[in-house]
């Protein structure tokens, strides 16, 4: 492995993204000293970090790994490229699947907010008419009142955020 060549490649692409070593390290949840070691050729990223690094730098994993390849056997290189391409396709499908699950969860959240709001409107705040002489009824009434008060103030914000997130996810899935 030509670690210096890999380090220079990482450094060049990091700079093209206008990122400092600290910013890249923060995104990858590692220390900036690790980035420095990669870029000076003292070490190389492991396989999981290569995947994360490829996402951050917008470079396919196989392009990052090609910086490490020094072999005369072109069949090995082609085989490795095909395997890496399959891994990239798998990771892209996994990411798309995760986004779809997230989108379904947000839709469910929107439906839940609308159902709870409908429930509150339908029952027209029944706790106002309760007899609070019974301590259990008083606690239940106060709890219901707090829930309704918080829900009416928080639910619209949640609903708007969920709808915006769904729109953003749909755009991301189209691209």
Buried (B, 14 or more C-beta within 10 A) or exposed (E): EBBEBBBBBBBEBBEEEEBEBEBBBEBBEBEBEBBBBBBEBEBBBEEEBBBBBBBBBEBBBBBBBBBBBEEEEEEEBEEBBEEBEEBBEEBEEEEEEEBEEEBEEBEEBBEBBEEBBEEBEEEEEEBEEBEEEEEEEBEBBEEBBEEBEEBEEEBEEBBEEBBEBBEEBEEEEEE
